[in-house]
Amino acid sequence: MVPENKGGSALELRIAPLPKPWSTYELAEWLDACGAPASDFVLCRTAAGMDHGYATYADASLAYAAQKLLRQCARVGKLDSASNAKNQARKLDVYVYARNVSLNTKYVQLFGRPEALPTSGGDAAANTTSTTTTSDDFVARDPRDAVAPLWRWPYANQLSAKFRTFSSAMERLTKHIAKSDGDDNNDEDDDDDATKKKMMRKKFPCPCFGIVRSPRVHWYRNKCEFTVGYDDAFQPTCGFQGGRFADGFTTITKATDVPTASKSARLYSDALSSFLRNDGQNEAKTQLPLHFRVWDKVQSCGFWRNLIVRETGMSADLEATDLSWRDYLVAPDALPAECADASQGPTATAADETITSEFGTSTGTSFGSVRPSSVMLVLVVSPAAALACVRARGLASSGSERDACHRLVTSEVQRMVDFVDRAADEAGDDVPRAGAIVVLYHDGCANCAPPNAPMEVVRDDVMAQADATTSEQNAAKERYSLSFASFTPGRGALDESLLGLRFRVSPLAFFQVNSAAANLLYRAAGDLAKEENRGDGGATEAVTADVLYDVCCGTGTIGLTLFPSPFPRLVGVELEPSAIRDAWENAARNFDAEKLRDDAVTFIAAKAEDALPKLLRDRQGGGRAVAIVDPPRSGIHHKVVSALHANREIDRLVYVSCNVETLVDNAVRLCSGEKGFVPVGCLALDLFPGTVHVEAVVVFERKKE
């Protein structure tokens, strides 16, 4: 689809990828060499670590002609004429995007093939049909394929694919451990050599329980992040992007059919789209400068950027049961032997029928969509856009620009809040009104706002009703010097129930996105931390330890579920200060002062690689300790690995991972040497149905002397 060309307005081309060493001068030189000199603005962004540049042409006919010439020049290697590009030229493919400058942010990816483009003259609108193609290289992806690429697969096939990923990683760990043991014992006898070879042939380095299926396969996410932009018809839209911006995906598609998003999240996303399209275009809105429209990634301008919908209470049906993670365990031999190709949409297999008959529905889930108990909306907006609007309209003539910006943002956000409230009311009892609404101010290039982004609470009806902190708990906060200097309990947060405890969830705090499956994950991690069970079906024996170290503790969820029994002391370490504040609040609201006395619970806001080595050094000779690590996808820092490996008082370690590759890398170091760890049990879990991701839990014990 070609943008409308009003009055011969200029069009801007986005050209990517370009050689990293290029400067703006070299880009302009190459455009001249290709016979497509820019009419006006030229900018190369490679110096900023990006791979693209921009060129502006006076009208659509010149822009389309330039697109054809640039693509042809890229194919024949004309980039060789520019300096520093000779070794990269033939590897390049130039993609050109057009943006109608006068329309601000209304840009599209040109779908046309080079031979279909006009070489000169002609009306842009007349070429709409000829410049459109069904080439898979250019057609925008279905958002379901971007968000949940396995959504067409029967659930048994999904579990099988994920278990294969998990077992492949465990097999790699087995080989590393066998090789490391061999290197540590160069004088091994023939029997030891035979044992090593036997281990090399094993798939798992320890007994494997299997894979735990998710109690809910569809509509399970308690947190959905939506992008605000334009769809392929240039309508303001809140939804999902079809792929990475760097790969050429710019249009936004509504989340109506995305199977992972809850009903509430989809309704609020659609409501914001409707507001931006309808109510957002009334007379008051059209008087605002173009800077106050939706965010434009190319120009880095616009007001509305993102919408985050967070929900709680989505695992209430599971909480009401006595089911454990073992009730959802699927043995490896119950999975399909082979996985079909996702693009073909695999049909149900005998194994899928087995899972169906055992667990309920055709997708392998026992629970359907549930009504959340509370909803939070986090709106990410650009303060620079508001400032530009204030200056353009002269709104600060009677006061400071900051006050004028705040009034303008408050007015605009309140209009949006009123609109989405009406949408929620019209939906009936299935979707509650948002009890907490927070505005985040963010002007960076990336969509995601940083943890320290300025925040303003617009509405906070959730925690005010849920927070019933007793005087004893308030006294506990003062007794243990909890740092609440910049924190007001209940401000802009949700209240979540998990394993019988209540947890505060801040707008940007990490919390597992699948509440029902998180129940099973934490139960499994807790059982494996406190029970001597090697996965062989034998009797379990309780672990006795003086302290539990919860590394990368987040809001303290795992550690607090294991305190004070079986672990009488809890030490949590987390980088994000707001998560630590939530952890302190969670401890105080779930346990009375008697249980929290004598520093029984400690949460530290610091890098784990800085705090943990000192903590372990300070408690030398303090008795047995157990550690749980739940790191981000990048794994744990090598200093943390070294500290865990060196401190022999930690004789049991539970590693929870969302990335089996980094798990293996860390585990190889943990298991090295005669005083390292050895894996004694492992388990896979599906926390993200419809995606390729798999969660893993591996239990390690210290090698016996």
N, C-alpha and C positions, 0 to 999 in steps of 0.2 A: 504494500500500500504506500502511495506517494503522498507526502504532506501537501496540503493546499498552499499554493504560491500566491500570496496576496500582494499585488502591486509590485511585482518583481523583487520581493524581499530576498536578501542574501541567504545562501545555504552554507552550512558548515559541514565539512567532511572529517570524520575521525578515521585515521589510518593506523593500522596495527597488524602485526607487530613490527617494530622498527629495530635496527641494530642498537644495542645498548650504548655504544660510544657516541652516537650521533648527538649533534647540537641542533638548535633551531636553525642556524645558518646552513648546516649540511642538509637538513630537511628541505629548506627553501631552494638550495642548489639542485637537489634531486628533482623537485617539482619542475624547475626550469628545464632540466635535462630531459625530462619526460614530455615536455611540451604542454605542461599543465600548470603554468605559474599561477599562484594564488592572487585573487583580486585584492585581498586585504590581509587579514590577520593570519599569521603562521606561528605555531608554538610546538616545540618538541619536548615531551615530558620524560625522556630517558634519563636525564640528569637527576630526576627525582626518584629514580628506581623503578619507573614505569616503562612501558614498552610501546607507547602510542604518541601520536601527534595530531594537530588540528590544522586545517586550512580552510579559509573562507572564500567563497566565490559569489560573484555579484548576483547571479540569478540561477534558477534551477537548470536551465539548459547547459550552462557552463559547468555546473556541479556534476551533472550526469556525464557530460563529455569527459570531464577530468577523472571521474570514477573509472570509466572504460579505459582510458589511457594508462592510469596508474596500475590497474590490474594487469594489463597487457605488458607493461614494463616490468612488473614483478616477475612475470613468467619467463621473459627472455633475459633476465639478469641485468637490466639496466642499472640496478642499484650498485653495480661494480664501479660506476663512474664517480660515486661519492667516496670520500676518503674514509678509511677505517672500516669499510664494509665488504671488502673483497672476499673474505673467507665466510661471510654469512649470507651473501646475496641469494644463492640458489636454494637456500633452505627457507626462504621467506615466502609467505603468502599474505597479500595485503587485503584486508577487509576494510571497506569504506562505509561509513555511516553518514546519513544526511540529517541535519537538524535545521529547521526553519527558524532563523535567528529572531525574526520579528514576532514569532508566536511563543517564544520562550519555553523551553523544555519539551516542545512537541517535536521530538525527533524520532526517526524510525530506522531500523536496519533495512537497507535496500536489498530486496530479495532477488533482484534481476541478475541474470548472467551477463557477462560483458558484451556479448554480441547483440543482446536485446536492447542495449542502451542507445539513446540518440547521440549522434556525434556533434550536432550543432542545431540550434534553434529548436522550435517546437514547444508546445505547451506541456508543462510537467503533468498536469492532470490527464492529458490525453494518452500518456504513456503508462497509466496505472496498470492496465491489463498486461501489456507486453513486458513489464518489468517485474512480474510476479511469477514465481516458480514453486514447485513442490519439492525442490531439492532438500533432502534430509539434512544437508550441511547448513541450511539457513532457516528452516521452519522452526518456530519457537516450540520448545518442548512442552509436553503436558506437565503441569506442576506436580501431578501425582508421581510421575517418573523421576522428578527431581527430589521430591520430599520423601517418597516411599517407593523406591525402585522395584521392590518385590511385591507390590500390592496385588499383582495378578496371580501370584503363586498360591496354591493351597498351603495351608499352614504347616502341614507335615513336611512339605518341600522346603519351606523357609527354615524350619528347625534343622533339617538335614544339612542344608547349606551352611548354616551357622556352626553346627557341630563339626562339620568338616574343617572349617576355618580354625576352630578351637583345637581340634585333634592334630591338625597339621602343625600348629604352633607348639603344642605339647611334644610332638615327635621331634621337633627341632631342639627343644629343651633337653629331651632325653639324650640326644646325640652329643650336645654340648657338655652335659654332665658326665657322660661316659668318657669323652675325650679329656675333660679336665681331670677326672680321677686317674686316668692313665698317665697324664703328664705329671701328676703329683706323686706317682709311684713308678718311677722308671725301672726299679728293680723287681717288678712284679713277677711272680712265677706263672707257670702255664695255666694253673687253675684261675688265677686272677685275670689273665688274658682272655680265657674262655668266658668268664663272667662279664667282662667288658664287652666282648663281641655279642653276647646274648642281649645285653642291655641296649646295644646299638640297634638291634632289630626290633625292640619294643616300640610301640606307638606312644605309650604314656609312661612317664617316669615314676608314677605312683597310681594307686587305685583311683578310678574315675567313676563318679556317681552317675553321670549322664548329663542331660540338659533339662533345665527347669523351664517349662513353657510359661508364657504370660497369661494371667487370668483373663485379661482383656486384650483382644487383638485389634479391634477398631475403636477409634474415638478415645484413645487412652491418654493422650498427652494432657498434662495439667498446666503446661506452659507452651504457648504458641507465639512465635515472633513473626509478624507480618511486615512486609515492605510496602511503602506508599509510593506510587509512581503512576505511569500511564499504561493502559492496555494497548493492544494493537489497533484500536479504533481511536486512540488519543483521548480516552476518557479517564479521568482521575480514578484510581483503583487502589484498594487496600487488599493485598493478597500475597501470593508467592511468586518469586521470579523463577523463570524456567531453567536457569543455570547461572553460572558465574558471569559477572559483568565483563571480566577479562576475556571470556570465551565468546562474547558477542551477544549475550542475552540481556536485553534491556527492558522488555515489556513485562508488565505485571498481570497475573491472571487471578481471578477470584478463587478463594479456597473452598468453594461450594462442594466439590466432590473429593477433596483430599481425605483419605480414610483415616489418617492419624489424628486429625484435628477434632476436638470435641464440638458438640452442637453449639455450646455457648460461645466458644472461640470463633466459630464460623459465623454465627449471628452477629457478633460485635464487629468482626471484620467487614461483613457485608453492610452493616449499618454505617460504618465510617465511609465506605465507598459511596453509599447513597447520600450521605451528608455532603461529601466533597462534590458530588455531581449535581445534586438538586438544591438542598438548602444552602449549600456552600456557594451557589451561584446567584443568590438573590442580589438585590440592589446594593445592600451594604457590602457584600463580598466583592462585587465587580468594581467597586470604587477603590479596592485595595490594589497596590502595585503588584506587578507580576511576581515580585520576590516573595509574596505571601502565599503563593500557590504550593503545590506539592513539590517535593524535592527532586532536583535535576542533578544526577550524578556527573554529567559532563561539565556543567557550568558550576557545580557545587553551590547551588542556591535553591531557595524554596523554604517553606515553613514546615509543612507536615512531612515527617521522615519515617517513623515507624510506629507500630502498635504492638504492644506485648500484652497478651491475655494470660493471667495466672488464675488457677482455680484450686480449691481445696475441697475435701470431703468426697473425692472420687473413688476412694477405696473403702467407703463405709460398709458396703455389702460384704467385702472380704473381712473387714475387721470384726464383723458380727459372727463370723464362723471360727471354728477351732482348727481349720485346715493349716497344715504346715507346708513348708517348701517341698517336703518329700511326697505330699499328695499331688503335686504338680510335676513331679519328676518323670521324664520320659527316658527310658533306657535306650542305649545306642542301637540295639537290635530291633527296636520298634520303629525306627526311622526308615524312610525309603533308601534303597541301596544306591540309587543314582538320582541326581537332581536334573530336572528338565531345564531347558533354556528359558530364561525369564522373558525374553522377547516373544516367545511362542505361547506364553500363558499356559503352563503345564496343567494337565488335567489331574483330577484326584486319583491317588494311588491306593493300593491295598493298605499301606501304612497309614495314609490319611484317613481311611475308613476306620482303622483301628483306633486312632486318636479321637476320631469323631464319636465312636460308640463309647469310648471310655470317658471322654470329657464333655460331651454335650453337643455342640453345634458343629456345622460343617467347617467352620474356621478354627475349631479347637479352643473356643473360649467359653467359659461358664457364665460370664457376666456380660450384659449388654451395656448400652449407654446409660449413664446415671446422671442425675441432676446434682451439680456441685452445691455444696453448702454455702460457698461464698466465692466471689469473683473480684479480681483486681485488674484494672486497666492501667497500663503504663504507656503514656504518650511521649514520644521522643520528637522534640521540635527544635527548630533552629533559632536561637536568640538573635543571630546576625540578621535574619530575615525580618524579624520584628523591628530591630533597630533601623534597618533600611526603610521600612514602612513608616516609622515615626518621623524620620527625617524627610521623606518624600512628601508627607502630608502636613508637615509642620506641627505635629501634635505636641511637641515639647516646648512650645512658645511660652506657656504659663508655668513651667516647672522643669524638673530635670528629665533628661532623656531616659534614665533608668526607670523612673516612676511611670513615664508615659509608656514605655515598653511593657512594663508589668500590667498596666491597665489594659493595653491592647491584647496581650496574650490571654489574660484572664477572661476578657470578654469573648474572644474567639473560642477558647476552650470550653467556656460555659455553654455557648451555643451548641457546640458539638456534644457535650454531656447531656443536655436536654434532649437532643435528637436521639442519641443511643438509648437513653432511658425510655423514651416512647417506644422504640423498637423492641426493647426487652419486655415491656408491659404487654405489647401486642402479641408476643410469642407465648404468653401464658405462663403456667407454672413450671415449664421445663427449663426456663432460663431465668435466673434471678437477676435483679438489678445489680450493677457493680457496686459493691460495698466500699471499695477503696479505689481511688483514682489518683494517680501520681503523674506529674509532668517532669520529664527529664530534659535538660537543656544541653544540646550537643551540636557542635559545628564542625567536627572532624570529617575526614573523607570517608572513613569506614562507617557502615550502618550501625554497628554496635557501639553504644555509649559506654565510656569507661566507668569503672566502679566509683570513681570520685566525681562523676558528673553532678552539677548542681541539680537539686531535686526540690520540688514543691508539692505538698500534699493538697489536693483539691477537695477530696472527700475521704473520710475515714470513719465508717460506721461499723467495721468488722471487729477490730480488736477492742474497741470501747465496750462492746457487748460481751465479747468472749473473755476478756482479761478480768479475772477475779482474784488478783494477787492478794494474799493474806498479809497481815501485819508481820507475821513471823518471817514470811519470805522477803518482805521489804527490809526487815532487820538483817536478814542473811545477806542481802545485797550490800548493806553498809558494813557489816562485819567482815566481809571478805573483799572489801575495797573494789567492788565491781565498778569499772570506769564507764559511767553513764553521763559524763559531763555534756556531751553533745548529742544525747540520745533521749528521746521521750518515749517510754513504752507505749506501744499501740499506735504510733504514728506511721501511717502508710504501710501496713503489713497485713498478712493473712494469718489465720490460726489453723494449723493442720494437725490432725490426729494420726499417730503412727505407733503401732505396737503398744497401745495403752497410754502413751504419753502425748502431750500437747506441745507443738513446736511453732515458733514464730518464723514466718517466712517473709523476709524483706523484698522489696521490688527487684533487686538484682542479685539476691543471695542464691547460691547453688542449692537446688533440691531436685532429687530424681524426678524426671518428667513423667514417669509411669508409676503412679502412687501404688496401684495394686501389686505390680511386680516388685516395687521397692520393699513392700512388706515382706515378700518372700526372700529378697536379697538380704535384708538385714537379719531376718530370722536364720538364714543359712550361715551368714558370716558370724553371727553370734554363737550358733551351735558349734561351728567348727573352731571358734576361738576358745570355747569353754569345755569342749568334750574331746577326749582322746578317742577319736573314731577315724579309722583308716579306710573307710569306705568298703570294708569287706563283709559288712552285715553282722559283725560281731558286737558284743556288748560295749557300751561307751563308759568312760570313766571321767569324772569331773576333773578339770584342770584347776590346780590351786596356784594362785599367783597374787602378789601384793599390789600390783599396779598394771593398768592397761594404758598403753600409749596409743592415742588415736591420731595418726599422722594424716594431714590434709583432712581435718575433721569437719570442715564446713560449718554448719550450724550445730554440730555436736550430736547428730542423730544416732549414728552407730554406737558411739561411746556411751551415751546416756541410756540407751536401751540395755546396756550390760552393767550399769551402775545401780546400786551398790553391791548387787550380787550377780555374778560371782566375784567381781573385782571391786574391792573396797576403796580403791583410789583410781582416779581418772585424770589423765593429762592429755589435753588436746592442743594441737598446733595447726594453725591455719594462716595463710597469707593475708586474706581479706579482712580488714578491721570490722566492717559491718557484719560479716558472718560471725566473728568472735563475739560481738555485742549480742547477736541473736543467741549464740551458744550460752552465754552467761544468763541471759533472760530465760532460756529454756530450762537451764538447771534450776534456777530460782523458782520457776513456776511449777516444776514437777516434783521437787523435793523440799522438805522442810529444813529449817535451820539446823536441827539435830544431825541430819544426814550430811549436811554440807560443812560441818565444823572441821577444824584442824586441817584446812586446805585439802579436804578430800577430793575436791574438784578444782582443776586449774585449766584455764584456757589461755593460750598465748598467741597474740597476733604477730607473727614473724615468719620469715622464710624457714621452711623445715630444715633446709641444709645449714642454716645458721643456728637455730634453736636446739634441734635434737641432739647434736653431738655434745653440747654443754650440759643438757639435761641428763644424758646418760653418764657423762663423766661425774656429775655431781652426786649420783646415787650409787656409785660403786659400792658393792657389798650390801645393797639394800634388799636382797631377796629376789625371788623369781619375778619375771615380768613377761607380759604378752603384748605384742604390738599388732595393730591393724593399720594398714595403709590403703588409702583409697584415692590415688593420685589422679590428675587430669590425664588426657590422652598422651601427653608427652612423657609420662612415667615419673619416677622419683629421681631427684638429683643424685649425682654420683656421691656427693658428700653424705647424703642420708643413707644411701646403700652402704657406704663404708662404716658409718656409725652403727647401723644395725648389725652389720657383719662382725664388727670388732667387740661389741658388748655382749659377753657370754651370758649375762643375767637374763637377756631376752632369749628364751629357749623355745618360744613358739611365735610364729608370725603368720598372720592372715593377710594375703594380698588380694585386694579387690580391684579389678582392672576393666576399663572400657576399651582397651587397646591391647590385644594379645601380643602384638609385636614388641611393644615396649615392655610388657610383662616379661617376655622371654629374655630380653636384654638385661633387665634388672635381676632376674632370677639366676642367670648365669653367674653374675658377680656374687650374689648372695650365697650360692652353693659352692663357691670355689674354696679350696684349701681344706685342711683337716679340721678346722674349727668353724667351718661355715654351716649352712643349713642343708637340709635334704627335704624334698617335697614328699608329703605323706598322704595327700588327698587333693583332688581337683574337681571342679564343677563348672559347667557352663550354664548361663541363664540368658533368656531372651527378654530384655527390657525394652527393645525397640522393634516390635513387629512391623513388617513391611519394609524394613531397611536391612542393610547388610551387616549392621553392627551387632556384636555379641559381647555380653559381659562374662567375665571369668573370675572365679575364686579359687586360689591355690593356697593350701596350708603347708607351712614349712615348720620343721622341728630342727633344733640344734643337733648336729652330729655328736654321737656319743664318743667320749674319749676312750 
